[in-house]
Amino acid sequence: MDQPQFTIWTNANLLDKGAEQLAASVTPHRLLYANEMSSLNLKACPPDLQLAQADIAFGQPDADQIIRSPKLKWIHLTTAGYTPYDRDDLREALQARNAFLTTSSGVYDEPCAQHLLAMMMAFARRLPESLETQRTDCSWPAVERRERSFLLNGQTALIFGYGEIAARLCELLAPFRMKLIGIRRRVRGDEAIQLIEESQLAEYLPQADHIINVLPANGSTLAYFDSSKFQRMKRGAYFYNIGRGATVDQNALEDTLRSGMLAGAYLDVMTPEPLPPSHALWRTPNCYITPHSAGGYDREMAGLVEHFIENLRRFGSGQPLLNRIT
């Protein structure tokens, strides 16, 4: 049976090849382009008049306009995160008209998990230190460097925000036989690793060699990692953030790193972004920064289009959607 035809609105800046792939893949559906295209970084996007004509939105539509667009039956975000859309009024509006919100988290679980693994391995094998040696005095501290290197085997990682990215990271870490512990808002019971509740955090936080933050930004997670949590971490632990910059009190993190309490931090997300050149984190000892690039890879745009097209097929045939939020 033929699938129904839809009007699809997009403001996703997919670059030339991605845009061509999307236009070719949505046939025979009608494709509308927003007046202002959006980068893939959850920045606020202005309302667009053409959205009112659409059955489906692909990109980053204005959240308030979604509520006011009764024709809109499905919104597919081009990001894994959905902070601007994590609103009770938006959820209620979508539920009232049996509409759906999905994300592209299935596109980003692999690159983000590999990025985290690379960060962890870099610390373990002292790669930042060796790079600094090469850039400066070109000395040969072989004995000291070997003594400071360590193995991930048997260490403990505490993962905040156990979703698809964290689950994939745990698969990558499995050969190291680490103790992996996750924390998530709602424990389903079918997770592949041990899950704990927030009330148990005081017991487990001091045990972790690696504290991994994949939390989204919302009212309950703003400055979640504050001075009190950093002070309860094990001395010599490592902190990683590829969730959202707003979940971390960056002043508290800087103070903790300068005190020597933490051995190091790898940050892919900050507040604000881009991080100004004058910001203290650039010069904080043992703090390493990547420019919100954890989810990037050479086929990112193609992956976004393919993920959307698969969900479009599912939407048209009444099958469950991938990465559904509401």
Buried (B, 14 or more C-beta within 10 A) or exposed (E): EEEEEBBBBBBBBBEEEBBEBBBEBBEEBBBBBBEEBBEBEBEEBEBBEBBBEBBBBBBBBBBBBBBEBEEBBBBBBBBBBBBBBBBEEBBEBBEEEEBBBBBBBBBBBBBBBBBBBBBBEBBBBBBBBBEEBEEEEEEEBEEEBEEEBEEBEEBBBBBBBBBBBBBBBBEBBEEBEBBBBBBBBEEEEEBEBEBBEEEEBEEBBEEBBBBBBBBBBBEEBBBBBBBEBBEEBBEEBBBBBBBBBBBBBBEBBBBBBBEEBBBBBBBBBBBEBEBEEEBEBEEBEBBBBBEBEBBBBEEBBBBBBBBBBBBBEBBBEEEEBBBBBB
